[in-house]
Amino acid sequence: MTYTFVGSIEASGTKFILGVQNVETGETTATKRVPTTTPAETLAAYRDFFKERNPVKAIGIGSFGPI
């Protein structure tokens, strides 16, 4: 069976919480907490996280401030 995966990003001032979820089963297959540092370091950390996982169809972003 082929599964569909989606990604999630919760962004705040001190950290990002990343996740990958299986759409069919609802299972969270991976998570990671990334401290907010420089924009380049933070972007690289979540780019690498998603590259190392199953391909995701979409990524949802929750932010408690401007993006």
Phi and psi restraints in degrees (range 20) as a CNS / XPLOR table:
assign (resid 1 and name C) (resid 2 and name N)
       (resid 2 and name CA) (resid 2 and name C) 1.0 -95.0 20.0 2
assign (resid 2 and name N) (resid 2 and name CA)
       (resid 2 and name C) (resid 3 and name N) 1.0 132.6 20.0 2
assign (resid 2 and name C) (resid 3 and name N)
       (resid 3 and name CA) (resid 3 and name C) 1.0 -107.9 20.0 2
assign (resid 3 and name N) (resid 3 and name CA)
       (resid 3 and name C) (resid 4 and name N) 1.0 154.3 20.0 2
assign (resid 3 and name C) (resid 4 and name N)
       (resid 4 and name CA) (resid 4 and name C) 1.0 -107.1 20.0 2
assign (resid 4 and name N) (resid 4 and name CA)
       (resid 4 and name C) (resid 5 and name N) 1.0 134.6 20.0 2
assign (resid 4 and name C) (resid 5 and name N)
       (resid 5 and name CA) (resid 5 and name C) 1.0 -118.8 20.0 2
assign (resid 5 and name N) (resid 5 and name CA)
       (resid 5 and name C) (resid 6 and name N) 1.0 144.3 20.0 2
assign (resid 5 and name C) (resid 6 and name N)
       (resid 6 and name CA) (resid 6 and name C) 1.0 -125.8 20.0 2
assign (resid 6 and name N) (resid 6 and name CA)
       (resid 6 and name C) (resid 7 and name N) 1.0 155.5 20.0 2
assign (resid 6 and name C) (resid 7 and name N)
       (resid 7 and name CA) (resid 7 and name C) 1.0 -109.3 20.0 2
assign (resid 7 and name N) (resid 7 and name CA)
       (resid 7 and name C) (resid 8 and name N) 1.0 158.5 20.0 2
assign (resid 7 and name C) (resid 8 and name N)
       (resid 8 and name CA) (resid 8 and name C) 1.0 -137.9 20.0 2
assign (resid 8 and name N) (resid 8 and name CA)
       (resid 8 and name C) (resid 9 and name N) 1.0 144.0 20.0 2
assign (resid 8 and name C) (resid 9 and name N)
       (resid 9 and name CA) (resid 9 and name C) 1.0 -133.2 20.0 2
assign (resid 9 and name N) (resid 9 and name CA)
       (resid 9 and name C) (resid 10 and name N) 1.0 123.6 20.0 2
assign (resid 9 and name C) (resid 10 and name N)
       (resid 10 and name CA) (resid 10 and name C) 1.0 -109.1 20.0 2
assign (resid 10 and name N) (resid 10 and name CA)
       (resid 10 and name C) (resid 11 and name N) 1.0 117.4 20.0 2
assign (resid 10 and name C) (resid 11 and name N)
       (resid 11 and name CA) (resid 11 and name C) 1.0 -108.0 20.0 2
assign (resid 11 and name N) (resid 11 and name CA)
       (resid 11 and name C) (resid 12 and name N) 1.0 132.1 20.0 2
assign (resid 11 and name C) (resid 12 and name N)
       (resid 12 and name CA) (resid 12 and name C) 1.0 -138.1 20.0 2
assign (resid 12 and name N) (resid 12 and name CA)
       (resid 12 and name C) (resid 13 and name N) 1.0 -175.8 20.0 2
assign (resid 12 and name C) (resid 13 and name N)
       (resid 13 and name CA) (resid 13 and name C) 1.0 -71.3 20.0 2
assign (resid 13 and name N) (resid 13 and name CA)
       (resid 13 and name C) (resid 14 and name N) 1.0 -24.4 20.0 2
assign (resid 13 and name C) (resid 14 and name N)
       (resid 14 and name CA) (resid 14 and name C) 1.0 -112.0 20.0 2
assign (resid 14 and name N) (resid 14 and name CA)
       (resid 14 and name C) (resid 15 and name N) 1.0 -17.3 20.0 2
assign (resid 14 and name C) (resid 15 and name N)
       (resid 15 and name CA) (resid 15 and name C) 1.0 -158.7 20.0 2
assign (resid 15 and name N) (resid 15 and name CA)
       (resid 15 and name C) (resid 16 and name N) 1.0 160.8 20.0 2
assign (resid 15 and name C) (resid 16 and name N)
       (resid 16 and name CA) (resid 16 and name C) 1.0 -118.2 20.0 2
assign (resid 16 and name N) (resid 16 and name CA)
       (resid 16 and name C) (resid 17 and name N) 1.0 137.7 20.0 2
assign (resid 16 and name C) (resid 17 and name N)
       (resid 17 and name CA) (resid 17 and name C) 1.0 -113.3 20.0 2
assign (resid 17 and name N) (resid 17 and name CA)
       (resid 17 and name C) (resid 18 and name N) 1.0 123.0 20.0 2
assign (resid 17 and name C) (resid 18 and name N)
       (resid 18 and name CA) (resid 18 and name C) 1.0 -109.3 20.0 2
assign (resid 18 and name N) (resid 18 and name CA)
       (resid 18 and name C) (resid 19 and name N) 1.0 148.3 20.0 2
assign (resid 18 and name C) (resid 19 and name N)
       (resid 19 and name CA) (resid 19 and name C) 1.0 -151.0 20.0 2
assign (resid 19 and name N) (resid 19 and name CA)
       (resid 19 and name C) (resid 20 and name N) 1.0 157.1 20.0 2
assign (resid 19 and name C) (resid 20 and name N)
       (resid 20 and name CA) (resid 20 and name C) 1.0 -128.0 20.0 2
assign (resid 20 and name N) (resid 20 and name CA)
       (resid 20 and name C) (resid 21 and name N) 1.0 129.8 20.0 2
assign (resid 20 and name C) (resid 21 and name N)
       (resid 21 and name CA) (resid 21 and name C) 1.0 -123.6 20.0 2
assign (resid 21 and name N) (resid 21 and name CA)
       (resid 21 and name C) (resid 22 and name N) 1.0 144.5 20.0 2
assign (resid 21 and name C) (resid 22 and name N)
       (resid 22 and name CA) (resid 22 and name C) 1.0 -86.1 20.0 2
assign (resid 22 and name N) (resid 22 and name CA)
       (resid 22 and name C) (resid 23 and name N) 1.0 120.6 20.0 2
assign (resid 22 and name C) (resid 23 and name N)
       (resid 23 and name CA) (resid 23 and name C) 1.0 -65.8 20.0 2
assign (resid 23 and name N) (resid 23 and name CA)
       (resid 23 and name C) (resid 24 and name N) 1.0 -40.7 20.0 2
assign (resid 23 and name C) (resid 24 and name N)
       (resid 24 and name CA) (resid 24 and name C) 1.0 -71.6 20.0 2
assign (resid 24 and name N) (resid 24 and name CA)
       (resid 24 and name C) (resid 25 and name N) 1.0 -40.1 20.0 2
assign (resid 24 and name C) (resid 25 and name N)
       (resid 25 and name CA) (resid 25 and name C) 1.0 -99.2 20.0 2
assign (resid 25 and name N) (resid 25 and name CA)
       (resid 25 and name C) (resid 26 and name N) 1.0 -17.6 20.0 2
assign (resid 25 and name C) (resid 26 and name N)
       (resid 26 and name CA) (resid 26 and name C) 1.0 79.3 20.0 2
assign (resid 26 and name N) (resid 26 and name CA)
       (resid 26 and name C) (resid 27 and name N) 1.0 0.4 20.0 2
assign (resid 26 and name C) (resid 27 and name N)
       (resid 27 and name CA) (resid 27 and name C) 1.0 -72.5 20.0 2
assign (resid 27 and name N) (resid 27 and name CA)
       (resid 27 and name C) (resid 28 and name N) 1.0 135.5 20.0 2
assign (resid 27 and name C) (resid 28 and name N)
       (resid 28 and name CA) (resid 28 and name C) 1.0 -84.8 20.0 2
assign (resid 28 and name N) (resid 28 and name CA)
       (resid 28 and name C) (resid 29 and name N) 1.0 118.0 20.0 2
assign (resid 28 and name C) (resid 29 and name N)
       (resid 29 and name CA) (resid 29 and name C) 1.0 -95.1 20.0 2
assign (resid 29 and name N) (resid 29 and name CA)
       (resid 29 and name C) (resid 30 and name N) 1.0 -17.2 20.0 2
assign (resid 29 and name C) (resid 30 and name N)
       (resid 30 and name CA) (resid 30 and name C) 1.0 -161.3 20.0 2
assign (resid 30 and name N) (resid 30 and name CA)
       (resid 30 and name C) (resid 31 and name N) 1.0 145.0 20.0 2
assign (resid 30 and name C) (resid 31 and name N)
       (resid 31 and name CA) (resid 31 and name C) 1.0 -141.4 20.0 2
assign (resid 31 and name N) (resid 31 and name CA)
       (resid 31 and name C) (resid 32 and name N) 1.0 157.6 20.0 2
assign (resid 31 and name C) (resid 32 and name N)
       (resid 32 and name CA) (resid 32 and name C) 1.0 -156.6 20.0 2
assign (resid 32 and name N) (resid 32 and name CA)
       (resid 32 and name C) (resid 33 and name N) 1.0 139.6 20.0 2
assign (resid 32 and name C) (resid 33 and name N)
       (resid 33 and name CA) (resid 33 and name C) 1.0 -103.1 20.0 2
assign (resid 33 and name N) (resid 33 and name CA)
       (resid 33 and name C) (resid 34 and name N) 1.0 125.2 20.0 2
assign (resid 33 and name C) (resid 34 and name N)
       (resid 34 and name CA) (resid 34 and name C) 1.0 -120.0 20.0 2
assign (resid 34 and name N) (resid 34 and name CA)
       (resid 34 and name C) (resid 35 and name N) 1.0 117.5 20.0 2
assign (resid 34 and name C) (resid 35 and name N)
       (resid 35 and name CA) (resid 35 and name C) 1.0 -63.5 20.0 2
assign (resid 35 and name N) (resid 35 and name CA)
       (resid 35 and name C) (resid 36 and name N) 1.0 141.8 20.0 2
assign (resid 35 and name C) (resid 36 and name N)
       (resid 36 and name CA) (resid 36 and name C) 1.0 -76.6 20.0 2
assign (resid 36 and name N) (resid 36 and name CA)
       (resid 36 and name C) (resid 37 and name N) 1.0 121.7 20.0 2
assign (resid 36 and name C) (resid 37 and name N)
       (resid 37 and name CA) (resid 37 and name C) 1.0 -124.3 20.0 2
assign (resid 37 and name N) (resid 37 and name CA)
       (resid 37 and name C) (resid 38 and name N) 1.0 -125.6 20.0 2
assign (resid 37 and name C) (resid 38 and name N)
       (resid 38 and name CA) (resid 38 and name C) 1.0 -77.6 20.0 2
assign (resid 38 and name N) (resid 38 and name CA)
       (resid 38 and name C) (resid 39 and name N) 1.0 156.0 20.0 2
assign (resid 38 and name C) (resid 39 and name N)
       (resid 39 and name CA) (resid 39 and name C) 1.0 -54.8 20.0 2
assign (resid 39 and name N) (resid 39 and name CA)
       (resid 39 and name C) (resid 40 and name N) 1.0 -43.5 20.0 2
assign (resid 39 and name C) (resid 40 and name N)
       (resid 40 and name CA) (resid 40 and name C) 1.0 -63.3 20.0 2
assign (resid 40 and name N) (resid 40 and name CA)
       (resid 40 and name C) (resid 41 and name N) 1.0 -43.5 20.0 2
assign (resid 40 and name C) (resid 41 and name N)
       (resid 41 and name CA) (resid 41 and name C) 1.0 -67.1 20.0 2
assign (resid 41 and name N) (resid 41 and name CA)
       (resid 41 and name C) (resid 42 and name N) 1.0 -41.5 20.0 2
assign (resid 41 and name C) (resid 42 and name N)
       (resid 42 and name CA) (resid 42 and name C) 1.0 -66.1 20.0 2
assign (resid 42 and name N) (resid 42 and name CA)
       (resid 42 and name C) (resid 43 and name N) 1.0 -46.7 20.0 2
assign (resid 42 and name C) (resid 43 and name N)
       (resid 43 and name CA) (resid 43 and name C) 1.0 -61.1 20.0 2
assign (resid 43 and name N) (resid 43 and name CA)
       (resid 43 and name C) (resid 44 and name N) 1.0 -41.7 20.0 2
assign (resid 43 and name C) (resid 44 and name N)
       (resid 44 and name CA) (resid 44 and name C) 1.0 -62.6 20.0 2
assign (resid 44 and name N) (resid 44 and name CA)
       (resid 44 and name C) (resid 45 and name N) 1.0 -39.1 20.0 2
assign (resid 44 and name C) (resid 45 and name N)
       (resid 45 and name CA) (resid 45 and name C) 1.0 -64.1 20.0 2
assign (resid 45 and name N) (resid 45 and name CA)
       (resid 45 and name C) (resid 46 and name N) 1.0 -45.0 20.0 2
assign (resid 45 and name C) (resid 46 and name N)
       (resid 46 and name CA) (resid 46 and name C) 1.0 -81.6 20.0 2
assign (resid 46 and name N) (resid 46 and name CA)
       (resid 46 and name C) (resid 47 and name N) 1.0 -23.9 20.0 2
assign (resid 46 and name C) (resid 47 and name N)
       (resid 47 and name CA) (resid 47 and name C) 1.0 -61.5 20.0 2
assign (resid 47 and name N) (resid 47 and name CA)
       (resid 47 and name C) (resid 48 and name N) 1.0 -47.7 20.0 2
assign (resid 47 and name C) (resid 48 and name N)
       (resid 48 and name CA) (resid 48 and name C) 1.0 -63.8 20.0 2
assign (resid 48 and name N) (resid 48 and name CA)
       (resid 48 and name C) (resid 49 and name N) 1.0 -40.0 20.0 2
assign (resid 48 and name C) (resid 49 and name N)
       (resid 49 and name CA) (resid 49 and name C) 1.0 -57.2 20.0 2
assign (resid 49 and name N) (resid 49 and name CA)
       (resid 49 and name C) (resid 50 and name N) 1.0 -49.6 20.0 2
assign (resid 49 and name C) (resid 50 and name N)
       (resid 50 and name CA) (resid 50 and name C) 1.0 -72.2 20.0 2
assign (resid 50 and name N) (resid 50 and name CA)
       (resid 50 and name C) (resid 51 and name N) 1.0 -31.2 20.0 2
assign (resid 50 and name C) (resid 51 and name N)
       (resid 51 and name CA) (resid 51 and name C) 1.0 -65.7 20.0 2
assign (resid 51 and name N) (resid 51 and name CA)
       (resid 51 and name C) (resid 52 and name N) 1.0 -31.2 20.0 2
assign (resid 51 and name C) (resid 52 and name N)
       (resid 52 and name CA) (resid 52 and name C) 1.0 -82.2 20.0 2
assign (resid 52 and name N) (resid 52 and name CA)
       (resid 52 and name C) (resid 53 and name N) 1.0 -5.6 20.0 2
assign (resid 52 and name C) (resid 53 and name N)
       (resid 53 and name CA) (resid 53 and name C) 1.0 -106.7 20.0 2
assign (resid 53 and name N) (resid 53 and name CA)
       (resid 53 and name C) (resid 54 and name N) 1.0 178.5 20.0 2
assign (resid 53 and name C) (resid 54 and name N)
       (resid 54 and name CA) (resid 54 and name C) 1.0 -56.9 20.0 2
assign (resid 54 and name N) (resid 54 and name CA)
       (resid 54 and name C) (resid 55 and name N) 1.0 148.4 20.0 2
assign (resid 54 and name C) (resid 55 and name N)
       (resid 55 and name CA) (resid 55 and name C) 1.0 -57.4 20.0 2
assign (resid 55 and name N) (resid 55 and name CA)
       (resid 55 and name C) (resid 56 and name N) 1.0 134.5 20.0 2
assign (resid 55 and name C) (resid 56 and name N)
       (resid 56 and name CA) (resid 56 and name C) 1.0 -104.0 20.0 2
assign (resid 56 and name N) (resid 56 and name CA)
       (resid 56 and name C) (resid 57 and name N) 1.0 142.6 20.0 2
assign (resid 56 and name C) (resid 57 and name N)
       (resid 57 and name CA) (resid 57 and name C) 1.0 -78.9 20.0 2
assign (resid 57 and name N) (resid 57 and name CA)
       (resid 57 and name C) (resid 58 and name N) 1.0 -30.6 20.0 2
assign (resid 57 and name C) (resid 58 and name N)
       (resid 58 and name CA) (resid 58 and name C) 1.0 -157.7 20.0 2
assign (resid 58 and name N) (resid 58 and name CA)
       (resid 58 and name C) (resid 59 and name N) 1.0 160.4 20.0 2
assign (resid 58 and name C) (resid 59 and name N)
       (resid 59 and name CA) (resid 59 and name C) 1.0 -131.4 20.0 2
assign (resid 59 and name N) (resid 59 and name CA)
       (resid 59 and name C) (resid 60 and name N) 1.0 126.4 20.0 2
assign (resid 59 and name C) (resid 60 and name N)
       (resid 60 and name CA) (resid 60 and name C) 1.0 -97.8 20.0 2
assign (resid 60 and name N) (resid 60 and name CA)
       (resid 60 and name C) (resid 61 and name N) 1.0 143.0 20.0 2
assign (resid 60 and name C) (resid 61 and name N)
       (resid 61 and name CA) (resid 61 and name C) 1.0 -124.1 20.0 2
assign (resid 61 and name N) (resid 61 and name CA)
       (resid 61 and name C) (resid 62 and name N) 1.0 128.5 20.0 2
assign (resid 61 and name C) (resid 62 and name N)
       (resid 62 and name CA) (resid 62 and name C) 1.0 -113.0 20.0 2
assign (resid 62 and name N) (resid 62 and name CA)
       (resid 62 and name C) (resid 63 and name N) 1.0 129.2 20.0 2
assign (resid 62 and name C) (resid 63 and name N)
       (resid 63 and name CA) (resid 63 and name C) 1.0 -136.9 20.0 2
assign (resid 63 and name N) (resid 63 and name CA)
       (resid 63 and name C) (resid 64 and name N) 1.0 139.8 20.0 2
assign (resid 63 and name C) (resid 64 and name N)
       (resid 64 and name CA) (resid 64 and name C) 1.0 -101.0 20.0 2
assign (resid 64 and name N) (resid 64 and name CA)
       (resid 64 and name C) (resid 65 and name N) 1.0 37.3 20.0 2
assign (resid 64 and name C) (resid 65 and name N)
       (resid 65 and name CA) (resid 65 and name C) 1.0 178.5 20.0 2
assign (resid 65 and name N) (resid 65 and name CA)
       (resid 65 and name C) (resid 66 and name N) 1.0 -175.8 20.0 2
assign (resid 65 and name C) (resid 66 and name N)
       (resid 66 and name CA) (resid 66 and name C) 1.0 -67.3 20.0 2
assign (resid 66 and name N) (resid 66 and name CA)
       (resid 66 and name C) (resid 67 and name N) 1.0 145.8 20.0 2
